[in-house]
């Protein structure tokens, strides 16, 4: 796993970068989900958004591990 990412000369943890990207994606997807009629029937919509955030964060981290490691190693 790549531990740190260099952003304009500042090193930041990779997990922070993927977490921010996942939060932005959840914010975009939330707008689409709120337009669905079934979204109003959910007991706690925020739990769905939290689960979506966790899944996106895990997925982005897994993709970064597999693709970026190959790119840096070669």
Secondary structure as UniProt FT lines:
FT   STRAND          4..7
FT   TURN            8..9
FT   STRAND          10..13
FT   HELIX           14..33
FT   TURN            34..35
FT   HELIX           37..41
FT   HELIX           45..73
//
